[in-house]
Amino acid sequence: MTKLNVVMQEEPAVAVAAAAPTRAGSAGANHSRYKKFLSRLDLSSGGGGGKAGSWIESMKVSSPTHVKSAAARAVSSFASHDEQDYDGWMKLHPSALDDFEVLAAASKGKQIVMFLDYDGTLSPIVDDPDRAFMSDEMREAVREVARHFPTAIVSGRCTEKVTSFVELSELYYAGSHGMDIKGPNDGPQHLKAKAQNVLFQPARDFLPMIDEVYKRLVETTKCIPGSRVENNKFCLSVHFRCVDEKKWCLLAEKVRSTITDYPKLRLTHGRKVLEIRPSIKWDKGKALEFLLESLGYDGYNDVFPLYIGDDRTDEDAFKVLQDRGQGFGILVSTIAKETNASFSLREPAEVLKFLRRIVEWKQISMEEECRV
Ligand SMILES: O=P(O)(O)OC[C@H]1O[C@H](O[C@H]2O[C@H](CO)[C@@H](O)[C@H](O)[C@H]2O)[C@H](O)[C@@H](O)[C@@H]1O
């Protein structure tokens, strides 16, 4: 994994503190507030802590005083602001648009299977999670992708919610961070036939517990303006995007004290969101493997999975691809971040361009094959 001047997305201030002394004052304040917030969660110990020690670790890595790796120093020694750091990072994680030909050549003769995260990948990040709609252009691009390649949406949201946003019945959906997998109801015949078998819910036993914790969290956090608890069926999201930073520690404390009573749950985090989920060995990476197997591609060398995502939870899927040496992960990010992805795209608008490009490329390849 590349070690760089790593920052956690949604914490640009930390990066700024490292790179732009002029803004270091407010960045430093932000950073220490965030550290306090994390320590309130006491994530490194049991009682719902789970793997959150790695969360604390990533805070340390993103700290301005963290000693950079040799690679990071080589890349960023000349850097004096964020954009230069990003340019260095881009050399290691090139744009999937600029290097499209490289990516396409690597997939030549192989079956591409497309995996797409939803929030921050297909739809822009907005304050209200209920209004994170994808554009009609994006929907059309995903529809076209699914006409050419088996396609799955892999999201932290519950399957019903993300399906209602995407509105394409020909896709696979792996909601609740991959804990609720459904096959297409519609679409090309070859997908429909295989999809009949696809319905997997490894955390079914947790449903009553998740419901109970949801009610408790709604109650305990209601005094914190802007906070919001989202029931994602097999997991929960506690949003703090609209919470005054001064109240983050209080929110953290309330979440921590609630889930201490549930040692079978663990806490992770995403973009201004705390995520509570069952402590089972299941994540977006496992969901990707499950879907590849369901599609009949297990042990099949000529498959080329592409996974596009923006969040920490997508790293599990990038890691699976890296370990299998198959396909590529593409990270959506405007900042340099530690990642297992090979390529990058800056934002959903670039994802749209990439999806259109890959369809166009596939159509041209098919025409060429017909001519031969
Ligand atoms: O795996 P994803 O599809 O990326 O889902 C992850 C979380 O996404 C949503 O929250 C994020 O997007 C919201 C809308 O733009 C934003 O307000 C929030 O701050 C982000 O964290 C979703 O609401 C969560 O339930 C998902 O876990």
The ligand as a MOL file (V3000), in Angstrom:
LIG
                    3D

  0  0  0     0  0            999 V3000
M  V30 BEGIN CTAB
M  V30 COUNTS 27 28 0 0 0
M  V30 BEGIN ATOM
M  V30 1 O -21.1870 2.9030 0.5290 0
M  V30 2 P -21.8650 4.1860 0.1350 0
M  V30 3 O -22.8920 3.9960 -0.9270 0
M  V30 4 O -20.8620 5.2230 -0.2440 0
M  V30 5 O -22.6220 4.6570 1.4490 0
M  V30 6 C -21.8920 5.1810 2.5610 0
M  V30 7 C -22.7990 6.0900 3.3480 0
M  V30 8 O -23.3360 7.0050 2.3970 0
M  V30 9 C -24.3170 7.9210 2.8370 0
M  V30 10 O -23.6970 8.9190 3.6330 0
M  V30 11 C -22.7890 9.7320 2.9000 0
M  V30 12 O -23.5160 10.4470 1.8910 0
M  V30 13 C -24.4990 11.3790 2.3890 0
M  V30 14 C -25.2260 11.9850 1.2010 0
M  V30 15 O -24.3540 12.5930 0.3110 0
M  V30 16 C -23.7970 12.4260 3.2670 0
M  V30 17 O -24.7520 13.3400 3.8030 0
M  V30 18 C -23.0450 11.7270 4.4040 0
M  V30 19 O -22.3110 12.6790 5.1540 0
M  V30 20 C -22.0900 10.6950 3.8400 0
M  V30 21 O -21.4600 9.9410 4.8900 0
M  V30 22 C -25.4280 7.2080 3.5630 0
M  V30 23 O -26.3380 8.1630 4.0620 0
M  V30 24 C -24.8850 6.3090 4.6500 0
M  V30 25 O -25.9510 5.5770 5.2590 0
M  V30 26 C -23.9140 5.3190 4.0290 0
M  V30 27 O -23.3760 4.4670 5.0260 0
M  V30 END ATOM
M  V30 BEGIN BOND
M  V30 1 2 1 2
M  V30 2 1 2 3
M  V30 3 1 2 4
M  V30 4 1 2 5
M  V30 5 1 5 6
M  V30 6 1 6 7
M  V30 7 1 7 8
M  V30 8 1 7 26
M  V30 9 1 8 9
M  V30 10 1 9 10
M  V30 11 1 9 22
M  V30 12 1 10 11
M  V30 13 1 11 12
M  V30 14 1 11 20
M  V30 15 1 12 13
M  V30 16 1 13 14
M  V30 17 1 13 16
M  V30 18 1 14 15
M  V30 19 1 16 17
M  V30 20 1 16 18
M  V30 21 1 18 19
M  V30 22 1 18 20
M  V30 23 1 20 21
M  V30 24 1 22 23
M  V30 25 1 22 24
M  V30 26 1 24 25
M  V30 27 1 24 26
M  V30 28 1 26 27
M  V30 END BOND
M  V30 END CTAB
M  END
